[in-house]
Amino acid sequence: MSRLTRIAALLGAIVLPSTVAVAASDYPNRPIRAIASQGPGGISDLFMRVLADQLGPALGTTVVVENRVGAAGSIGARACADAEPDGYTICILNNEAMVINPIIFEKMNFDAKQHLEHVIRLYYLQHVFAVNASLGVKNFDELAALAKSKPKTLNYITPSLSKVAFMEAFNQKHGTDFVRVPFKGGGDAVNSMMSGVTPVAIFGIGNLVELIKAGKVLGFAVDGDKRSALAPDIPTFKELGYTVHVWSSSHGLHMPKGTPKPIVDKINQAVVKIGSDPEFQKKHVLARGLSPVFDSPEHFAKIVEVEIGLGRDVVKASGLYPNVK
């Protein structure tokens, strides 16, 4: 290496941090793109839009939501990972899209650790195990007995692969043969449940709470460590002794890997301030059956690390991907 080359390298090392600092202090000076991996009307899409309405003014700019739908959230995750790490792309992703989809869709060459900066976990989406009241059963044991008396007639729906894994474990424990039926979206799933085509569902409680209150649907259990404020009489899976594959779904904000830390922190702090407002939580989080988190980037990254370790076990336990070892 020549003397001039060494000097240039040293200057580069000195200038780079100050350049990042200047960029962060001037940030943002143009609109920010927010990628939503669900279609319009989905829970994360709706949340991202109400958050964008407040995040833009808080940062002194505009946040524009862009839907990138497909491959169970992987299209949005890939679009986020491929964006410039300049602070002008954020994305809202489901935890399963980050840690399970890379195992299923290996050709997408996506890795949450290598390709994303984890900004903030927003909320957990609490699922409820529910049945159409017309089945005439009131608990898991009665449901299992009914299923065994009518083999190959009872199906279920769920958007969560971890809940598919739960149902496979349930089948093994009780000797039942529940089979998952795919569905296009939340509305289709609820209609299918109420018509009796798929009378069992493990779904976001916000989608079913009114039907539960009306007595048309019975809730047997909810995931997570606490009961839902929307339906406090429904116990958790863990209270009933079910501890396998009751992993809670969640959504968080991410940015492309390499986004300067001061910018990541600035987004995090702005979102924490918005999400900590009691009125915002009441209207946009709790009312939808969501459990607020709003943590630090460091804590979020640690939780993602733990979930990545669980992902392969969930995929294998679901039985849907026999090639995954």
C-alpha positions, 0 to 999 in steps of 0.5 A: 500500500502506497503512502498516499493510499494509506493517507486516503484510507485514514481520511476515509475512516475519519470522515465517515462518522462525521458524514453519518452524524451530519446525515442524521442531524439533517434527517429527514429532508424528504418523504419516508416510504413505509412498506406494509406487507399486508394488503389494505385493511389488514391489521398491520396495514391499518396500524401503519397508516394511523402511525404514519399519520402521526409519525410524519408530523413528528419527524417533520415530513410525510410518511407514505404507506406502500403495500407490497403483498405476497409470499406470506409477508416475504415480498415486503420483507425483501423489498425492505431489505433491498432498499437503500439504507438511507433512513427513507424506507421503513417496513412493518413485518410480522415476526413469522415473516422474518424467522419462519419464511426464510426457512420455507422460501429459501430461494428468496435469500432473505435473512432477518439478521443480515438484511434488516435493522430492527427498530421497534417491536410494536405489539403482539397480536393475540390469537384466540382458539374459537369454535362455532357455538353450533358445535355444542362443545364447551372445552378442548376435551369435548371438542376432541371427543366430538372430532373422534366421533366424526372423523375427517369432518372437522376442519380449522383455519389459522393464519399462523404457522405456529398455530398449525404446529399447535394443532398437529400436537393437539391431534397427536395428544387427543387422537384427532384428525383436524385438518387446516383449510387455507383461506384468502383473508380475514373476512373469508375466514370468519364467513367460513367459520360461521357457515360451519365449513371450518367451524374451528379457528385460531385467529386474531381475537379482534376479528372474533370478539363481537361474535364471542360476546354475542354467543355465536362463537365460543373462545377456549383459550388465548395465546400470550402470557396474559388474558386479553382485555377484550375477553378476560374470561377466556384463559390462556393456553398455558393456564390450561396446560398447553405450552407447546407452539403457543408462540404469539404473533407480533409486528415490528418496524424494521429498516434496511441493514446499514441504516445509520444508528442515529436514524434508527434511534430517531425513528424508535424514539418518535414511535415510542412517544406516539405509542405511549400516548394513552389515547393512541393505545386505547384507540389503535392498539387495545381496541384491536386486541393487540398488546402494546410493546414499543421497546428499544432496538436492542431489546427487539433484536434480542427477541428476534434472535430468540425467535429465529432459534425457534423458527425451524422447530415450528416449521417441522412441527407443522408437518406442512414442509416435510423437506425441512429438516 
